[in-house]
């Protein structure tokens, strides 16, 4: 494993999941329209933002060439579907008072990523990493049990984003082009839906202040930035490492759910989440040791 790539991957991963963790603040800010409209706007403005970046980076010709390639369209159809499921579920849950449940879903997701990594990439865990996974798994199971029912939102969030991560790791097209295709595929029906809502006076125009358009346009930046960081980090890190970095996002969302949105959270739930944090501690320490050993090996050679 290349040290520079590994370090860059860690930085990109941490940044992406920090931004994702803060997203509930934004979705609450724009909840004057329905979650379905928010989702549609998110997709369309994300595509436009990515296209601007492509032009600035002078990759327009490459993108146009890919647009004529039917295999490229097909390769991004599945990722587009799974990220759509994830986005729609997440926006709906946040704006209906289920931020903590989405947090549980994103705590589950790293375990699902580790499972996928072991099946498709034969990734193995060392002793400390295995101990960390054990604690995290116990915390997730206990929290699920205490929840008192099948956490449907959590399961949808976890599996949809996990499968998306696996599919993204298999793609050979660069992250920027990939995100452009994903948002284009979803964006076509999303734009039709936005147009319909506006024509039937059920959208933003005539119902909300003009500045709301500018507010909803920023959803493109809020969406595309962490996704691009995530995709680049994923190319530099094993799935098992990216899986545990992901705990940053639900931890931030959890604190937002408790202290900002005032969702219910008792002492038993705290205990269950504490097990997850202990697991994360073990895994983080294993990464510190890994980097130290890598530095020593480089010095010896």
N, C-alpha and C positions, 0 to 999 in steps of 0.2 A: 504494500500500500504506500503510495507516494505521500510523504509528510505534508507538503504544501497543499496538495489537493484535499487531504484529510482536514487540515486546519481551516482551509477556505470553506469546505463543506460544513464544518461545525459552525462557523460564523454565519454563513448564509442560512443554515437551519435555525439557529437561535433567533436571528432577525425575523425570519418568516413566521415562526410560531409566536413570537412576541406580538407582532402586528395582528395575527389572527386572534390572539387572546383578547385584544382590545376592541375587536370588531363589534361586539354587542352594544357598545356605546354608540357606534354609528347607526346600527340598525334601529335602535330605539329613537334616534334623532330624526329618522325619516319615516317613522311609522304612521304618518298622517294618511298614507295610502296603504292599500292592502299588501300583504306579503307577496302575493302573486305579481303585483305591479312592481314592487321593489325588486323582485327576482328578475323580471323582464328588463327593467332599466339597468340592473347590475350587469347583465349579459351584454346588452347593446353598447353601453358606455365603456365596458371593459374592452370590447373589440376595437372600438375607435381609438382608445388610449394605446392599445398594443400596436395598431396600424401606424400611429404617429411615431412610436418608438422605432418601428421597422424602417420608416422613411428616414428618420434622423440617423439611424445606423447604416443607411444606404444598403438595406437588404431587400428593397422593393422588388428588384428583378428576380431574386431567388424565391420570394413569396409568390410572385405571379407565375413563375415556372411550376411551383408546387400546386397552384390552383388548377392546373391542367392535368395533374396526375391523379387519376382515380384511386390509385392505391393509397395515396396520402389521405384522401378523404375518408376512405374506409378504415385506415389505421387509427384515425382520431374519432371515429364515430362512437366507439365504446367508451373511451375516456370522457367524451362530451356528455354522454348519457349519465355516467356515474357521478360526475362532478355536478351535473344539474340536479340530480336527486339529493346530493349532499347540500348544495346551496339552498334549494327550496325548503328542505326540512329544517335546516339551521335557521333561516330567516323567520319561518313560521313559528318555530319553537321559541326563539328569543322574544319575538313580539307578542307571544301569548303566555309569557311568564314561566318558561321552562329552561332558563339559562343553566341552572344547576344540572338538569337532566342532559342537556347537550354537553356539559362539562364531563359527565360520566361517560358519554359516548366517546369523547376524545381521549378519555383515560383508557377506555377499552381498545381503541384503535391501535396503539402501539403493540399490544399483545397480538392483535390480529395481523399486524405487519410482520412481527417476528415469526408467526405461524406461516405466513406466506413465504417469507424469506427462507425458512427451513425446508419448505417443500420445493420451491422453484429455483433456489440458488444454493441449497445445501449449506446455508450459513449456520455456524455452530457458536454456542455461547461458552465463555470460560466460567470458572467457578463463581466469581463475584457477580458476573452478569446473570448467571442462573439464579443466584440468591436474590438478586434484585427483581428478576422476573417473578420469582415465587412470592415475594412480599406484595408486589404490585397486583398479581393475579388474585391473591387472597383478599386484598382490599377491594378489588372490583367485584368479586363474588359476594362479599359481605354487604357492600353497598347495594348490590342488586337485590339481595335477599331482604334487606331492610326497607327497600323501596316498596315491597309488598305486592308488586305485580310485575309483569314482564315490561321492562323499559323499552318500549317500541321505538321511541325517538332516539334513544341512546344506541340501540342496535342498528338502526338505519344509518345514523351518522357514522358509526364505527366501520361498518362493512362497506358502505359506499366510498368513503375516503380511502380505506385500505386497498380496495380493488383499483381505485383510481391511481394510487401510488404505484402499485404493481404494474399496471398498464403503462404508466409514464416511464418507468424504468426500462421497459422493453422497447420504447420508441427510439429511433435513431435520428429523427429530425431535431434541430435545436429547439430550446425551450420557448423562445419567442415565437417562432413559427408554429410550434405546437399549440401554444395558448391562443394564437390568432385563429387557427383552424377550429379549436374547441368552441371558442366564443362565436365564431362565424356560423358553425353548424347549429348551435342553440339559438344564436341571435336572429336567424331568419324568421322562425315562428314567433320569437319574442318581440320583434319589431312589428309584426302583424298584430299581435295582441295589444301592444302599446297604442298603435294607430286606431284600433277598434275602440279601446277605452276612451281615447281622446275624442273621437268622432261621436261617441255616444254620451259625451259630457260626464263620464265617470272617471276621468283621469285627473291630471294636475291642472290643466288650463280651465280657468273659470271657477275652480274650487279651492285653489291654494294660491298664496302670494307668488309673484313672478320669480322671486329669489329661490323658491323651492326647486326650480329647474336646475339652477347652479348647484344646489345642495345634492340633488340626486345624481347629477353628472359626476360628482366626485366619487361615486360608487365604483366607477371604472378604475380609478387610481387605487382605491381601498382594496379592490379585488385583485387586480393584476399584479401589483407590487409584491405581496407575499407569495403569490402563486409562482411568479418568476424566480424569486429567491429560493422557494421550495424545490422547484424543478432543477435548478442549478446545483443546489446542495445535494439532491438525491443522486445526481450523476457522480458525485465525489465520495459518497458515503454508502456503506452497506445498509440494507433495510433495517437491520437490528439496531444500528446506531441512530438512524433517523427516527426510528420508532420511539426511542426513549427521549430524544430531544423534544418530541412532540408533547411531552408532559408539561412543557412551559405554557402552551396555549390553554389547556383546560384549567390549569392552576390559576391563571389570570382570570379566566371566565368564572371560575368558582368564587373567587373573592368578589368579583363584580356582582354575581348573583346574590351573595350574602349581604355585603356591605353597601352596595349601591342600589340594587333592585329589591332588596329586603325580602328575598324568597326564604321559605322555611328551611332550617338546617339545625338538627339537634346534635347532642353529644355523641350519639351512636354513629351518626353520619361522619362526624369529625374523626372518630376512631378509625372508621373504614378508610377514609381518605388519608389518614396519617400513615396507614400501612403502605399505601401507594407511594407516599413521599419517602418513606424509609427505603423502599425498593429503588426509587430514583436515586437516593443517596449512594447505595451500593454500586449502582450502575455508573454513576458519575465518577466515583472513586476508581472504578476499573478503567475508565477512560483516561484519568490522570496518570495511572500507572502505565498504561499503554503508550502514552505520549512520552513519558520519561524513558521507558525502555527503547523507544524509537530514537530518541536523541542520543542515548548512550551507544546504540548500534552505529549511528552515523559517525559519532566521534571516533569510535574504534576503527571503522573502515576508512 
